[in-house]
Every structure is written in structure tokens, then in C-alpha cells.
Amino acid sequence: MSEQRNPLGDHAVRWVCGMEPHREGEYPTFFEVGKDGVSKIEYRVDNLGDHGIAWFDVWFGDRVKHSMQARAVAEIRYAD
């Protein structure tokens, strides 16, 4: 797997929010830098040759604890 150019440029991601599940009592997955141990959120692409899969990796310290597929992200906010 090789890395591709980041289409977000040099923008730092502040938070990502998953899609609304549309079921009563359930809320979308949400991660914000600086809250609940989240240290950073990074965009990456897995290059599979004829296509790529984009991800947002959620870091807790020096470890990725969660990855959200970009197609499942409803909203992205960037750091000021």
C-alpha cells in the first residue's frame, strides 16, 4: 500500500463525525482533537492499485485507536 497526496492540503482536521444511524437512541460516531484522549486525526488513502480507500485515523497518543472510512464521514471540521 502506498500513500497518495492528501486532498485536504495542509489543513489539520479538528473533528470528524460519522453519519446519523437514523435509529432512536443512537448517535453518530464523533471524535474531536483534545477530547477523550484524542491527540490528532489524520487522513490517509490505501492505494489498492485500481482504486483507493480513504480513511480518517483517530490517534490516542502514539496509537491509532479508531479508523473511519471517509465514505462514512458526514462532516469534517478543520483547525483554525
Buried (B, 14 or more C-beta within 10 A) or exposed (E): EEEEEEEEEEEEBBBBBBEEEEEEEEEBBBBBBEEEEBEBBBBBBEEEEEEBEBBBBBBBEEEEEBEBEBEEBEEBEEEE
